[in-house]
């Protein structure tokens, strides 16, 4: 591990040397020359042990962050682990709403995110004020919120859902009751298509990365890889196109799988395909290739990298463990209301595998 000491307050460091796009992340100069080598890994482990901290990493994180973590997975699974592990601190390598969810489910623990600026375009697409106004228009509706939302939005939610259980969650609601589904329009469209209900109102939010994986790209990739299976995340702009291709017989229906990130890992271990086209954030490829090393996993869109996820650099993680920054706080009142919406989801019998 190399560090560069300097009197300059901050520098900007690229992460292109880690094989990912440069999100133009500013990090303290004292950590500016950090490389994810064996010395860095040993120091991360030493510091985590000294703090009695557990490191959690989302599937979309940089490969070195995934490899150093104690647990890797989707946001909800990691948050549930946070509630169960024996640790004083949770180091959540992901985006801010994920660390909030961990704090909601583990209020007695100190939750840190290596860079508090790591936000989420999907979670930011609806605020608590937006939801209050929307609810006022449909006072008798049930609010179903994807877990990719802020704590304040979860606190105004009747029941949360994940991408893997969204259909089951909405199906558990009386079919005569109107549903406000938020914030992801593509996941909402998937639920509405599956259930055939006209009384589901969908918020027009999206993850800018998943929305950018479009149908034209999927069609082009499918044409050039005719024997490949398709793993499609329901947040993707191409999910509808995938269903269409299967319906038209362009792609055999059994090859099209609409899956959460957790579902992709399970499917990877079970697939007989020699090649799989993956429509989700490219960080997912690292875990898929580890789960099934004999399968050729290729991204539908190789540019689908979330700059917020990539803000959690080796330098940021080292800073977090050295300085104890940045702590994620959720007020007890908000956390209590938000926790209820998550618990209602779990009580329906399919807790889901996260986003």
Secondary structure, DSSP 8 states (H G I E B T S, - for coil): ------SSSEEEE--GGGTS----EEEEGGGTT---SHHHHHHHHHHHHHHTEEEEEETTS-HHHHHH-SEEE-HHHHHHHHHHS--SEEEEES-HHHHHHHHHH-TTSEEE-S-TT---TTGGGS-HHHHHHHHHHSTT-EEEEESSS-HHHHHT-SEEE-TTTHHHHHHTS-TTS-EEEESBHHHHHHHHHHHT-S-EEE--B--HHHHTS-HHHHHHHHHH-TT-EEEE-TTSTTHHHHHHHHHTTSS-GGGEEE--HHHHHHHHHH---SEEEEES-TTHHHHHHHH-TTSEEEESSTT---TTGGG--HHHHHHHHHHT--B----HHHHHHHHHHHHHHHHTT------
